[in-house]
Amino acid sequence: GRAAEIGSLEPGKLADLVLWKLDTLAHASIADPVTALVFGAAAPVTASFVNGRQVVEDGRLLHVDEDAIARSTRDEAQRLARIAAQA
């Protein structure tokens, strides 16, 4: 098996972990955190680790330029809207 690599949070093991912000107004009336995640409003991710490497910190992706992606997406949406308007 892979018990030496996975299955617990220990130094040297692969680990995926996600932390959500559940102390929001949208989740205030839900006492159980699992119920809040499953049935409540979408909860912001505050931190995420993949294979032990942090990929989200304070809700921001660490290894991509989110602002550049947002700009590119807006530019492309505007370009497609112009094309659609001409059709």
PDB file of N, CA, C and O in Angstrom, chain B, residues numbered from 101:
ATOM      1  N   GLY B 101       0.801  -1.179   0.000  1.00  0.00           N
ATOM      2  CA  GLY B 101       0.000   0.000   0.000  1.00  0.00           C
ATOM      3  C   GLY B 101       0.853   1.256   0.000  1.00  0.00           C
ATOM      4  O   GLY B 101       2.072   1.217  -0.166  1.00  0.00           O
ATOM      5  N   ARG B 102       0.171   2.352   0.190  1.00  0.00           N
ATOM      6  CA  ARG B 102       0.829   3.658   0.177  1.00  0.00           C
ATOM      7  C   ARG B 102       0.795   4.307   1.552  1.00  0.00           C
ATOM      8  O   ARG B 102       0.915   5.527   1.663  1.00  0.00           O
ATOM      9  N   ALA B 103       0.634   3.517   2.590  1.00  0.00           N
ATOM     10  CA  ALA B 103       0.512   4.060   3.941  1.00  0.00           C
ATOM     11  C   ALA B 103       1.713   4.900   4.342  1.00  0.00           C
ATOM     12  O   ALA B 103       1.579   5.810   5.159  1.00  0.00           O
ATOM     13  N   ALA B 104       2.878   4.616   3.788  1.00  0.00           N
ATOM     14  CA  ALA B 104       4.061   5.411   4.123  1.00  0.00           C
ATOM     15  C   ALA B 104       4.009   6.790   3.485  1.00  0.00           C
ATOM     16  O   ALA B 104       4.726   7.697   3.908  1.00  0.00           O
ATOM     17  N   GLU B 105       3.146   6.962   2.445  1.00  0.00           N
ATOM     18  CA  GLU B 105       3.063   8.234   1.720  1.00  0.00           C
ATOM     19  C   GLU B 105       1.822   9.043   2.057  1.00  0.00           C
ATOM     20  O   GLU B 105       1.862  10.274   2.060  1.00  0.00           O
ATOM     21  N   ILE B 106       0.719   8.358   2.342  1.00  0.00           N
ATOM     22  CA  ILE B 106      -0.566   9.040   2.514  1.00  0.00           C
ATOM     23  C   ILE B 106      -1.301   8.489   3.733  1.00  0.00           C
ATOM     24  O   ILE B 106      -0.872   7.510   4.343  1.00  0.00           O
ATOM     25  N   GLY B 107      -2.425   9.141   4.080  1.00  0.00           N
ATOM     26  CA  GLY B 107      -3.286   8.612   5.126  1.00  0.00           C
ATOM     27  C   GLY B 107      -3.249   9.367   6.433  1.00  0.00           C
ATOM     28  O   GLY B 107      -4.107   9.165   7.293  1.00  0.00           O
ATOM     29  N   SER B 108      -2.261  10.238   6.594  1.00  0.00           N
ATOM     30  CA  SER B 108      -2.188  11.040   7.815  1.00  0.00           C
ATOM     31  C   SER B 108      -1.378  12.295   7.523  1.00  0.00           C
ATOM     32  O   SER B 108      -0.659  12.367   6.527  1.00  0.00           O
ATOM     33  N   LEU B 109      -1.504  13.276   8.397  1.00  0.00           N
ATOM     34  CA  LEU B 109      -0.734  14.515   8.255  1.00  0.00           C
ATOM     35  C   LEU B 109       0.554  14.378   9.054  1.00  0.00           C
ATOM     36  O   LEU B 109       0.570  14.563  10.270  1.00  0.00           O
ATOM     37  N   GLU B 110       1.623  14.052   8.354  1.00  0.00           N
ATOM     38  CA  GLU B 110       2.930  13.869   8.972  1.00  0.00           C
ATOM     39  C   GLU B 110       4.001  14.410   8.040  1.00  0.00           C
ATOM     40  O   GLU B 110       3.818  14.406   6.822  1.00  0.00           O
ATOM     41  N   PRO B 111       5.122  14.877   8.593  1.00  0.00           N
ATOM     42  CA  PRO B 111       6.217  15.339   7.736  1.00  0.00           C
ATOM     43  C   PRO B 111       6.636  14.254   6.741  1.00  0.00           C
ATOM     44  O   PRO B 111       6.801  13.089   7.101  1.00  0.00           O
ATOM     45  N   GLY B 112       6.802  14.665   5.486  1.00  0.00           N
ATOM     46  CA  GLY B 112       7.242  13.747   4.452  1.00  0.00           C
ATOM     47  C   GLY B 112       6.129  13.030   3.711  1.00  0.00           C
ATOM     48  O   GLY B 112       6.383  12.385   2.694  1.00  0.00           O
ATOM     49  N   LYS B 113       4.892  13.129   4.205  1.00  0.00           N
ATOM     50  CA  LYS B 113       3.769  12.486   3.525  1.00  0.00           C
ATOM     51  C   LYS B 113       3.074  13.479   2.601  1.00  0.00           C
ATOM     52  O   LYS B 113       3.093  14.688   2.832  1.00  0.00           O
ATOM     53  N   LEU B 114       2.456  12.935   1.542  1.00  0.00           N
ATOM     54  CA  LEU B 114       1.668  13.759   0.638  1.00  0.00           C
ATOM     55  C   LEU B 114       0.368  14.124   1.341  1.00  0.00           C
ATOM     56  O   LEU B 114      -0.241  13.285   2.006  1.00  0.00           O
ATOM     57  N   ALA B 115      -0.056  15.374   1.193  1.00  0.00           N
ATOM     58  CA  ALA B 115      -1.282  15.784   1.869  1.00  0.00           C
ATOM     59  C   ALA B 115      -2.002  16.846   1.057  1.00  0.00           C
ATOM     60  O   ALA B 115      -1.386  17.783   0.549  1.00  0.00           O
ATOM     61  N   ASP B 116      -3.316  16.687   0.940  1.00  0.00           N
ATOM     62  CA  ASP B 116      -4.187  17.716   0.389  1.00  0.00           C
ATOM     63  C   ASP B 116      -5.064  18.188   1.545  1.00  0.00           C
ATOM     64  O   ASP B 116      -5.639  17.375   2.268  1.00  0.00           O
ATOM     65  N   LEU B 117      -5.160  19.478   1.711  1.00  0.00           N
ATOM     66  CA  LEU B 117      -5.922  20.046   2.819  1.00  0.00           C
ATOM     67  C   LEU B 117      -6.517  21.361   2.356  1.00  0.00           C
ATOM     68  O   LEU B 117      -5.835  22.170   1.728  1.00  0.00           O
ATOM     69  N   VAL B 118      -7.796  21.577   2.666  1.00  0.00           N
ATOM     70  CA  VAL B 118      -8.466  22.827   2.317  1.00  0.00           C
ATOM     71  C   VAL B 118      -9.078  23.407   3.583  1.00  0.00           C
ATOM     72  O   VAL B 118      -9.703  22.683   4.358  1.00  0.00           O
ATOM     73  N   LEU B 119      -8.903  24.703   3.797  1.00  0.00           N
ATOM     74  CA  LEU B 119      -9.511  25.414   4.924  1.00  0.00           C
ATOM     75  C   LEU B 119     -10.506  26.426   4.368  1.00  0.00           C
ATOM     76  O   LEU B 119     -10.168  27.235   3.504  1.00  0.00           O
ATOM     77  N   TRP B 120     -11.735  26.372   4.875  1.00  0.00           N
ATOM     78  CA  TRP B 120     -12.777  27.288   4.442  1.00  0.00           C
ATOM     79  C   TRP B 120     -13.089  28.273   5.555  1.00  0.00           C
ATOM     80  O   TRP B 120     -12.938  27.959   6.736  1.00  0.00           O
ATOM     81  N   LYS B 121     -13.526  29.467   5.171  1.00  0.00           N
ATOM     82  CA  LYS B 121     -13.955  30.487   6.136  1.00  0.00           C
ATOM     83  C   LYS B 121     -15.447  30.277   6.398  1.00  0.00           C
ATOM     84  O   LYS B 121     -16.282  30.541   5.532  1.00  0.00           O
ATOM     85  N   LEU B 122     -15.766  29.806   7.581  1.00  0.00           N
ATOM     86  CA  LEU B 122     -17.159  29.519   7.920  1.00  0.00           C
ATOM     87  C   LEU B 122     -17.731  30.469   8.965  1.00  0.00           C
ATOM     88  O   LEU B 122     -18.877  30.307   9.385  1.00  0.00           O
ATOM     89  N   ASP B 123     -16.947  31.458   9.391  1.00  0.00           N
ATOM     90  CA  ASP B 123     -17.460  32.409  10.388  1.00  0.00           C
ATOM     91  C   ASP B 123     -18.020  33.648   9.693  1.00  0.00           C
ATOM     92  O   ASP B 123     -17.725  34.780  10.074  1.00  0.00           O
ATOM     93  N   THR B 124     -18.835  33.407   8.665  1.00  0.00           N
ATOM     94  CA  THR B 124     -19.448  34.497   7.912  1.00  0.00           C
ATOM     95  C   THR B 124     -20.916  34.622   8.302  1.00  0.00           C
ATOM     96  O   THR B 124     -21.474  33.717   8.922  1.00  0.00           O
ATOM     97  N   LEU B 125     -21.532  35.723   7.948  1.00  0.00           N
ATOM     98  CA  LEU B 125     -22.950  35.923   8.219  1.00  0.00           C
ATOM     99  C   LEU B 125     -23.783  34.839   7.540  1.00  0.00           C
ATOM    100  O   LEU B 125     -24.776  34.377   8.102  1.00  0.00           O
ATOM    101  N   ALA B 126     -23.387  34.435   6.339  1.00  0.00           N
ATOM    102  CA  ALA B 126     -24.137  33.412   5.602  1.00  0.00           C
ATOM    103  C   ALA B 126     -24.140  32.068   6.320  1.00  0.00           C
ATOM    104  O   ALA B 126     -25.028  31.248   6.084  1.00  0.00           O
ATOM    105  N   HIS B 127     -23.172  31.830   7.183  1.00  0.00           N
ATOM    106  CA  HIS B 127     -23.076  30.554   7.887  1.00  0.00           C
ATOM    107  C   HIS B 127     -23.389  30.678   9.381  1.00  0.00           C
ATOM    108  O   HIS B 127     -23.258  29.701  10.117  1.00  0.00           O
ATOM    109  N   ALA B 128     -23.794  31.849   9.832  1.00  0.00           N
ATOM    110  CA  ALA B 128     -23.968  32.109  11.262  1.00  0.00           C
ATOM    111  C   ALA B 128     -24.995  31.193  11.921  1.00  0.00           C
ATOM    112  O   ALA B 128     -24.849  30.851  13.095  1.00  0.00           O
ATOM    113  N   SER B 129     -26.021  30.793  11.192  1.00  0.00           N
ATOM    114  CA  SER B 129     -27.082  29.992  11.815  1.00  0.00           C
ATOM    115  C   SER B 129     -26.833  28.489  11.710  1.00  0.00           C
ATOM    116  O   SER B 129     -27.667  27.695  12.146  1.00  0.00           O
ATOM    117  N   ILE B 130     -25.696  28.087  11.138  1.00  0.00           N
ATOM    118  CA  ILE B 130     -25.412  26.661  10.962  1.00  0.00           C
ATOM    119  C   ILE B 130     -24.303  26.267  11.935  1.00  0.00           C
ATOM    120  O   ILE B 130     -23.156  26.688  11.786  1.00  0.00           O
ATOM    121  N   ALA B 131     -24.657  25.456  12.928  1.00  0.00           N
ATOM    122  CA  ALA B 131     -23.699  25.107  13.982  1.00  0.00           C
ATOM    123  C   ALA B 131     -22.683  24.060  13.537  1.00  0.00           C
ATOM    124  O   ALA B 131     -21.529  24.094  13.965  1.00  0.00           O
ATOM    125  N   ASP B 132     -23.104  23.134  12.682  1.00  0.00           N
ATOM    126  CA  ASP B 132     -22.234  22.037  12.263  1.00  0.00           C
ATOM    127  C   ASP B 132     -21.438  22.442  11.017  1.00  0.00           C
ATOM    128  O   ASP B 132     -22.044  22.794  10.004  1.00  0.00           O
ATOM    129  N   PRO B 133     -20.103  22.405  11.058  1.00  0.00           N
ATOM    130  CA  PRO B 133     -19.306  22.850   9.912  1.00  0.00           C
ATOM    131  C   PRO B 133     -19.508  22.009   8.650  1.00  0.00           C
ATOM    132  O   PRO B 133     -19.447  22.543   7.542  1.00  0.00           O
ATOM    133  N   VAL B 134     -19.745  20.719   8.797  1.00  0.00           N
ATOM    134  CA  VAL B 134     -19.986  19.881   7.610  1.00  0.00           C
ATOM    135  C   VAL B 134     -21.298  20.288   6.955  1.00  0.00           C
ATOM    136  O   VAL B 134     -21.374  20.404   5.732  1.00  0.00           O
ATOM    137  N   THR B 135     -22.327  20.505   7.762  1.00  0.00           N
ATOM    138  CA  THR B 135     -23.610  20.967   7.235  1.00  0.00           C
ATOM    139  C   THR B 135     -23.445  22.319   6.556  1.00  0.00           C
ATOM    140  O   THR B 135     -24.035  22.561   5.503  1.00  0.00           O
ATOM    141  N   ALA B 136     -22.651  23.195   7.145  1.00  0.00           N
ATOM    142  CA  ALA B 136     -22.413  24.511   6.552  1.00  0.00           C
ATOM    143  C   ALA B 136     -21.770  24.381   5.176  1.00  0.00           C
ATOM    144  O   ALA B 136     -22.149  25.094   4.247  1.00  0.00           O
ATOM    145  N   LEU B 137     -20.803  23.481   5.036  1.00  0.00           N
ATOM    146  CA  LEU B 137     -20.136  23.299   3.744  1.00  0.00           C
ATOM    147  C   LEU B 137     -21.050  22.671   2.704  1.00  0.00           C
ATOM    148  O   LEU B 137     -21.022  23.054   1.534  1.00  0.00           O
ATOM    149  N   VAL B 138     -21.864  21.701   3.129  1.00  0.00           N
ATOM    150  CA  VAL B 138     -22.704  20.975   2.179  1.00  0.00           C
ATOM    151  C   VAL B 138     -23.947  21.764   1.799  1.00  0.00           C
ATOM    152  O   VAL B 138     -24.310  21.817   0.624  1.00  0.00           O
ATOM    153  N   PHE B 139     -24.605  22.379   2.776  1.00  0.00           N
ATOM    154  CA  PHE B 139     -25.896  23.000   2.529  1.00  0.00           C
ATOM    155  C   PHE B 139     -25.884  24.524   2.585  1.00  0.00           C
ATOM    156  O   PHE B 139     -26.842  25.155   2.139  1.00  0.00           O
ATOM    157  N   GLY B 140     -24.838  25.124   3.115  1.00  0.00           N
ATOM    158  CA  GLY B 140     -24.784  26.571   3.249  1.00  0.00           C
ATOM    159  C   GLY B 140     -24.335  27.256   1.966  1.00  0.00           C
ATOM    160  O   GLY B 140     -24.095  26.611   0.946  1.00  0.00           O
ATOM    161  N   ALA B 141     -24.229  28.556   2.042  1.00  0.00           N
ATOM    162  CA  ALA B 141     -23.724  29.341   0.914  1.00  0.00           C
ATOM    163  C   ALA B 141     -22.276  28.949   0.643  1.00  0.00           C
ATOM    164  O   ALA B 141     -21.598  28.402   1.513  1.00  0.00           O
ATOM    165  N   ALA B 142     -21.817  29.230  -0.553  1.00  0.00           N
ATOM    166  CA  ALA B 142     -20.424  28.926  -0.892  1.00  0.00           C
ATOM    167  C   ALA B 142     -19.501  29.615   0.106  1.00  0.00           C
ATOM    168  O   ALA B 142     -19.632  30.810   0.369  1.00  0.00           O
ATOM    169  N   ALA B 143     -18.584  28.858   0.649  1.00  0.00           N
ATOM    170  CA  ALA B 143     -17.654  29.397   1.644  1.00  0.00           C
ATOM    171  C   ALA B 143     -16.320  29.697   0.976  1.00  0.00           C
ATOM    172  O   ALA B 143     -15.814  28.880   0.207  1.00  0.00           O
ATOM    173  N   PRO B 144     -15.747  30.864   1.261  1.00  0.00           N
ATOM    174  CA  PRO B 144     -14.448  31.181   0.661  1.00  0.00           C
ATOM    175  C   PRO B 144     -13.342  30.273   1.195  1.00  0.00           C
ATOM    176  O   PRO B 144     -13.294  29.966   2.386  1.00  0.00           O
ATOM    177  N   VAL B 145     -12.465  29.855   0.304  1.00  0.00           N
ATOM    178  CA  VAL B 145     -11.299  29.062   0.693  1.00  0.00           C
ATOM    179  C   VAL B 145     -10.250  30.023   1.233  1.00  0.00           C
ATOM    180  O   VAL B 145      -9.879  30.981   0.555  1.00  0.00           O
ATOM    181  N   THR B 146      -9.771  29.777   2.441  1.00  0.00           N
ATOM    182  CA  THR B 146      -8.735  30.644   3.005  1.00  0.00           C
ATOM    183  C   THR B 146      -7.346  30.087   2.775  1.00  0.00           C
ATOM    184  O   THR B 146      -6.385  30.844   2.640  1.00  0.00           O
ATOM    185  N   ALA B 147      -7.229  28.751   2.730  1.00  0.00           N
ATOM    186  CA  ALA B 147      -5.930  28.123   2.472  1.00  0.00           C
ATOM    187  C   ALA B 147      -6.162  26.766   1.833  1.00  0.00           C
ATOM    188  O   ALA B 147      -7.159  26.097   2.105  1.00  0.00           O
ATOM    189  N   SER B 148      -5.227  26.370   0.981  1.00  0.00           N
ATOM    190  CA  SER B 148      -5.298  25.059   0.350  1.00  0.00           C
ATOM    191  C   SER B 148      -3.886  24.543   0.123  1.00  0.00           C
ATOM    192  O   SER B 148      -2.993  25.281  -0.293  1.00  0.00           O
ATOM    193  N   PHE B 149      -3.707  23.266   0.404  1.00  0.00           N
ATOM    194  CA  PHE B 149      -2.422  22.597   0.212  1.00  0.00           C
ATOM    195  C   PHE B 149      -2.650  21.394  -0.693  1.00  0.00           C
ATOM    196  O   PHE B 149      -3.596  20.634  -0.486  1.00  0.00           O
ATOM    197  N   VAL B 150      -1.800  21.214  -1.684  1.00  0.00           N
ATOM    198  CA  VAL B 150      -1.867  20.071  -2.591  1.00  0.00           C
ATOM    199  C   VAL B 150      -0.517  19.368  -2.540  1.00  0.00           C
ATOM    200  O   VAL B 150       0.524  19.968  -2.807  1.00  0.00           O
ATOM    201  N   ASN B 151      -0.554  18.084  -2.192  1.00  0.00           N
ATOM    202  CA  ASN B 151       0.687  17.321  -2.004  1.00  0.00           C
ATOM    203  C   ASN B 151       1.638  18.024  -1.042  1.00  0.00           C
ATOM    204  O   ASN B 151       2.857  17.984  -1.212  1.00  0.00           O
ATOM    205  N   GLY B 152       1.064  18.668  -0.030  1.00  0.00           N
ATOM    206  CA  GLY B 152       1.867  19.346   0.978  1.00  0.00           C
ATOM    207  C   GLY B 152       2.343  20.728   0.582  1.00  0.00           C
ATOM    208  O   GLY B 152       2.962  21.415   1.395  1.00  0.00           O
ATOM    209  N   ARG B 153       2.075  21.156  -0.640  1.00  0.00           N
ATOM    210  CA  ARG B 153       2.517  22.473  -1.135  1.00  0.00           C
ATOM    211  C   ARG B 153       1.348  23.448  -1.054  1.00  0.00           C
ATOM    212  O   ARG B 153       0.272  23.166  -1.581  1.00  0.00           O
ATOM    213  N   GLN B 154       1.547  24.595  -0.398  1.00  0.00           N
ATOM    214  CA  GLN B 154       0.465  25.565  -0.273  1.00  0.00           C
ATOM    215  C   GLN B 154       0.216  26.228  -1.618  1.00  0.00           C
ATOM    216  O   GLN B 154       1.138  26.749  -2.245  1.00  0.00           O
ATOM    217  N   VAL B 155      -1.053  26.205  -2.060  1.00  0.00           N
ATOM    218  CA  VAL B 155      -1.425  26.811  -3.335  1.00  0.00           C
ATOM    219  C   VAL B 155      -2.385  27.988  -3.159  1.00  0.00           C
ATOM    220  O   VAL B 155      -2.550  28.792  -4.076  1.00  0.00           O
ATOM    221  N   VAL B 156      -3.023  28.097  -1.984  1.00  0.00           N
ATOM    222  CA  VAL B 156      -3.895  29.232  -1.669  1.00  0.00           C
ATOM    223  C   VAL B 156      -3.532  29.730  -0.282  1.00  0.00           C
ATOM    224  O   VAL B 156      -3.381  28.945   0.653  1.00  0.00           O
ATOM    225  N   GLU B 157      -3.394  31.047  -0.158  1.00  0.00           N
ATOM    226  CA  GLU B 157      -3.138  31.681   1.137  1.00  0.00           C
ATOM    227  C   GLU B 157      -3.989  32.933   1.225  1.00  0.00           C
ATOM    228  O   GLU B 157      -3.982  33.758   0.311  1.00  0.00           O
ATOM    229  N   ASP B 158      -4.720  33.079   2.316  1.00  0.00           N
ATOM    230  CA  ASP B 158      -5.625  34.218   2.499  1.00  0.00           C
ATOM    231  C   ASP B 158      -6.560  34.387   1.305  1.00  0.00           C
ATOM    232  O   ASP B 158      -6.864  35.510   0.903  1.00  0.00           O
ATOM    233  N   GLY B 159      -7.015  33.264   0.739  1.00  0.00           N
ATOM    234  CA  GLY B 159      -7.968  33.302  -0.360  1.00  0.00           C
ATOM    235  C   GLY B 159      -7.377  33.589  -1.726  1.00  0.00           C
ATOM    236  O   GLY B 159      -8.120  33.672  -2.704  1.00  0.00           O
ATOM    237  N   ARG B 160      -6.070  33.744  -1.826  1.00  0.00           N
ATOM    238  CA  ARG B 160      -5.417  34.072  -3.107  1.00  0.00           C
ATOM    239  C   ARG B 160      -4.571  32.898  -3.583  1.00  0.00           C
ATOM    240  O   ARG B 160      -3.870  32.256  -2.801  1.00  0.00           O
ATOM    241  N   LEU B 161      -4.656  32.630  -4.899  1.00  0.00           N
ATOM    242  CA  LEU B 161      -3.785  31.618  -5.495  1.00  0.00           C
ATOM    243  C   LEU B 161      -2.357  32.126  -5.459  1.00  0.00           C
ATOM    244  O   LEU B 161      -2.099  33.278  -5.808  1.00  0.00           O
ATOM    245  N   LEU B 162      -1.435  31.289  -5.045  1.00  0.00           N
ATOM    246  CA  LEU B 162      -0.049  31.722  -4.863  1.00  0.00           C
ATOM    247  C   LEU B 162       0.803  31.600  -6.115  1.00  0.00           C
ATOM    248  O   LEU B 162       1.786  32.327  -6.255  1.00  0.00           O
ATOM    249  N   HIS B 163       0.459  30.710  -7.020  1.00  0.00           N
ATOM    250  CA  HIS B 163       1.369  30.396  -8.113  1.00  0.00           C
ATOM    251  C   HIS B 163       0.856  30.836  -9.474  1.00  0.00           C
ATOM    252  O   HIS B 163       1.392  30.418 -10.501  1.00  0.00           O
ATOM    253  N   VAL B 164      -0.168  31.670  -9.496  1.00  0.00           N
ATOM    254  CA  VAL B 164      -0.665  32.266 -10.733  1.00  0.00           C
ATOM    255  C   VAL B 164      -0.981  33.727 -10.459  1.00  0.00           C
ATOM    256  O   VAL B 164      -1.198  34.121  -9.312  1.00  0.00           O
ATOM    257  N   ASP B 165      -1.005  34.517 -11.503  1.00  0.00           N
ATOM    258  CA  ASP B 165      -1.339  35.933 -11.379  1.00  0.00           C
ATOM    259  C   ASP B 165      -2.840  36.088 -11.619  1.00  0.00           C
ATOM    260  O   ASP B 165      -3.280  36.214 -12.762  1.00  0.00           O
ATOM    261  N   GLU B 166      -3.623  36.078 -10.536  1.00  0.00           N
ATOM    262  CA  GLU B 166      -5.079  36.158 -10.650  1.00  0.00           C
ATOM    263  C   GLU B 166      -5.525  37.427 -11.354  1.00  0.00           C
ATOM    264  O   GLU B 166      -6.466  37.393 -12.147  1.00  0.00           O
ATOM    265  N   ASP B 167      -4.867  38.545 -11.078  1.00  0.00           N
ATOM    266  CA  ASP B 167      -5.253  39.804 -11.709  1.00  0.00           C
ATOM    267  C   ASP B 167      -5.044  39.740 -13.216  1.00  0.00           C
ATOM    268  O   ASP B 167      -5.880  40.233 -13.974  1.00  0.00           O
ATOM    269  N   ALA B 168      -3.948  39.144 -13.661  1.00  0.00           N
ATOM    270  CA  ALA B 168      -3.682  39.010 -15.097  1.00  0.00           C
ATOM    271  C   ALA B 168      -4.724  38.107 -15.753  1.00  0.00           C
ATOM    272  O   ALA B 168      -5.182  38.386 -16.861  1.00  0.00           O
ATOM    273  N   ILE B 169      -5.094  37.029 -15.072  1.00  0.00           N
ATOM    274  CA  ILE B 169      -6.122  36.135 -15.612  1.00  0.00           C
ATOM    275  C   ILE B 169      -7.451  36.870 -15.714  1.00  0.00           C
ATOM    276  O   ILE B 169      -8.158  36.730 -16.712  1.00  0.00           O
ATOM    277  N   ALA B 170      -7.799  37.652 -14.695  1.00  0.00           N
ATOM    278  CA  ALA B 170      -9.054  38.412 -14.715  1.00  0.00           C
ATOM    279  C   ALA B 170      -9.050  39.425 -15.854  1.00  0.00           C
ATOM    280  O   ALA B 170     -10.045  39.561 -16.566  1.00  0.00           O
ATOM    281  N   ARG B 171      -7.936  40.140 -16.031  1.00  0.00           N
ATOM    282  CA  ARG B 171      -7.839  41.111 -17.138  1.00  0.00           C
ATOM    283  C   ARG B 171      -7.998  40.420 -18.484  1.00  0.00           C
ATOM    284  O   ARG B 171      -8.745  40.888 -19.344  1.00  0.00           O
ATOM    285  N   SER B 172      -7.306  39.323 -18.662  1.00  0.00           N
ATOM    286  CA  SER B 172      -7.371  38.581 -19.920  1.00  0.00           C
ATOM    287  C   SER B 172      -8.786  38.076 -20.186  1.00  0.00           C
ATOM    288  O   SER B 172      -9.265  38.122 -21.319  1.00  0.00           O
ATOM    289  N   THR B 173      -9.446  37.597 -19.147  1.00  0.00           N
ATOM    290  CA  THR B 173     -10.812  37.099 -19.288  1.00  0.00           C
ATOM    291  C   THR B 173     -11.759  38.224 -19.669  1.00  0.00           C
ATOM    292  O   THR B 173     -12.601  38.050 -20.551  1.00  0.00           O
ATOM    293  N   ARG B 174     -11.633  39.393 -19.008  1.00  0.00           N
ATOM    294  CA  ARG B 174     -12.477  40.544 -19.350  1.00  0.00           C
ATOM    295  C   ARG B 174     -12.236  40.985 -20.785  1.00  0.00           C
ATOM    296  O   ARG B 174     -13.184  41.251 -21.523  1.00  0.00           O
ATOM    297  N   ASP B 175     -10.966  41.063 -21.185  1.00  0.00           N
ATOM    298  CA  ASP B 175     -10.636  41.477 -22.555  1.00  0.00           C
ATOM    299  C   ASP B 175     -11.251  40.524 -23.574  1.00  0.00           C
ATOM    300  O   ASP B 175     -11.815  40.962 -24.576  1.00  0.00           O
ATOM    301  N   GLU B 176     -11.145  39.243 -23.322  1.00  0.00           N
ATOM    302  CA  GLU B 176     -11.695  38.246 -24.249  1.00  0.00           C
ATOM    303  C   GLU B 176     -13.216  38.319 -24.286  1.00  0.00           C
ATOM    304  O   GLU B 176     -13.808  38.184 -25.357  1.00  0.00           O
ATOM    305  N   ALA B 177     -13.860  38.529 -23.138  1.00  0.00           N
ATOM    306  CA  ALA B 177     -15.318  38.658 -23.094  1.00  0.00           C
ATOM    307  C   ALA B 177     -15.768  39.869 -23.899  1.00  0.00           C
ATOM    308  O   ALA B 177     -16.759  39.799 -24.626  1.00  0.00           O
ATOM    309  N   GLN B 178     -15.045  40.981 -23.774  1.00  0.00           N
ATOM    310  CA  GLN B 178     -15.382  42.179 -24.547  1.00  0.00           C
ATOM    311  C   GLN B 178     -15.191  41.935 -26.042  1.00  0.00           C
ATOM    312  O   GLN B 178     -16.002  42.382 -26.854  1.00  0.00           O
ATOM    313  N   ARG B 179     -14.121  41.225 -26.408  1.00  0.00           N
ATOM    314  CA  ARG B 179     -13.868  40.923 -27.815  1.00  0.00           C
ATOM    315  C   ARG B 179     -14.999  40.057 -28.376  1.00  0.00           C
ATOM    316  O   ARG B 179     -15.482  40.309 -29.480  1.00  0.00           O
ATOM    317  N   LEU B 180     -15.418  39.049 -27.628  1.00  0.00           N
ATOM    318  CA  LEU B 180     -16.503  38.184 -28.081  1.00  0.00           C
ATOM    319  C   LEU B 180     -17.822  38.946 -28.173  1.00  0.00           C
ATOM    320  O   LEU B 180     -18.619  38.692 -29.077  1.00  0.00           O
ATOM    321  N   ALA B 181     -18.062  39.878 -27.250  1.00  0.00           N
ATOM    322  CA  ALA B 181     -19.278  40.691 -27.295  1.00  0.00           C
ATOM    323  C   ALA B 181     -19.288  41.557 -28.551  1.00  0.00           C
ATOM    324  O   ALA B 181     -20.333  41.719 -29.181  1.00  0.00           O
ATOM    325  N   ARG B 182     -18.134  42.115 -28.920  1.00  0.00           N
ATOM    326  CA  ARG B 182     -18.054  42.920 -30.153  1.00  0.00           C
ATOM    327  C   ARG B 182     -18.340  42.059 -31.385  1.00  0.00           C
ATOM    328  O   ARG B 182     -19.055  42.486 -32.291  1.00  0.00           O
ATOM    329  N   ILE B 183     -17.788  40.864 -31.415  1.00  0.00           N
ATOM    330  CA  ILE B 183     -18.031  39.959 -32.542  1.00  0.00           C
ATOM    331  C   ILE B 183     -19.514  39.601 -32.625  1.00  0.00           C
ATOM    332  O   ILE B 183     -20.097  39.592 -33.710  1.00  0.00           O
ATOM    333  N   ALA B 184     -20.118  39.307 -31.477  1.00  0.00           N
ATOM    334  CA  ALA B 184     -21.537  38.948 -31.446  1.00  0.00           C
ATOM    335  C   ALA B 184     -22.403  40.111 -31.897  1.00  0.00           C
ATOM    336  O   ALA B 184     -23.414  39.904 -32.569  1.00  0.00           O
ATOM    337  N   ALA B 185     -22.021  41.330 -31.538  1.00  0.00           N
ATOM    338  CA  ALA B 185     -22.800  42.511 -31.922  1.00  0.00           C
ATOM    339  C   ALA B 185     -22.745  42.745 -33.428  1.00  0.00           C
ATOM    340  O   ALA B 185     -23.678  43.309 -33.999  1.00  0.00           O
ATOM    341  N   GLN B 186     -21.673  42.322 -34.069  1.00  0.00           N
ATOM    342  CA  GLN B 186     -21.521  42.513 -35.514  1.00  0.00           C
ATOM    343  C   GLN B 186     -22.215  41.411 -36.317  1.00  0.00           C
ATOM    344  O   GLN B 186     -22.412  41.554 -37.524  1.00  0.00           O
ATOM    345  N   ALA B 187     -22.581  40.326 -35.661  1.00  0.00           N
ATOM    346  CA  ALA B 187     -23.176  39.182 -36.378  1.00  0.00           C
ATOM    347  C   ALA B 187     -24.631  39.419 -36.711  1.00  0.00           C
ATOM    348  O   ALA B 187     -25.276  38.558 -37.310  1.00  0.00           O
TER     349      ALA B 187
END
